[in-house]
């Protein structure tokens, strides 16, 4: 039976059952809202290994809700295969970090915040992204009729022709803090998920001296491929350690050799701030689905649906099915490939922690 689940409710039930079956301690941080069928939503946290361990591997799923099927499947597969943990190493599984987005089929949280852009210091001025503002009308249409969409496509094409593809991707996905109904919105303050995760990590990782963290994502790169992404620049201690663990799969947004643009307010920045003096090796495991233009169109249409449409009519159901398939294809070959990437990334991290490298 596939470890991929068709929806959040099923994924959560299977994860909790697997943890119980393998004797893992689980705590649940209940969300104040509910899922589409009235189901409870929660960040579920499972620990395996000594609570006072000096070395930890942390695995996140559903930082972006629509991408949660892959991360949840990777976590479920890990629980079920139960690899031996090196001495002095503990495992922390953060399942459904953005449970509302996971349940409702949205990349964002309940307040339309991209959780991987939310970790800025809100006591300081929010980062500016003037290029997103110039393109906002194309990305936040009031209708999905051909004329409106064509006008938006022309605006994006004109920007690309002048600035280039990389600049367009950076303008759109780098993060923006002025358009609360738009794409890649980083928020006006810390989200519920950010606040709860800070509590979770402070409680569990207080003894940690070294932390390896893997954040599971889908949507960038060739179909079924994998890239392990770091913010660290080549030559830094964190980069050298990550390179020793993951080899040629590693790519750096700081060096511009990743499928991802440089981002603001990312989860790895937030985790680093929470850990203090502990050494952190944080990577995003990004597995590819479809091309960037299709990804933007899917996110644009889903944003329109939640601003102007109806979730329970034929169009709404079709759009939700489209975004689900885009970020978690039901193709068994794709699922096998990306689960293999996840297992390899996890085992490499455990081996690296064991070596103390």
Order of alpha helices (4+ residues) and beta strands (2+ residues): alpha-beta-beta-beta-alpha-beta-alpha-alpha-alpha-alpha-alpha-beta-beta-alpha-beta-alpha-beta-alpha-alpha-alpha
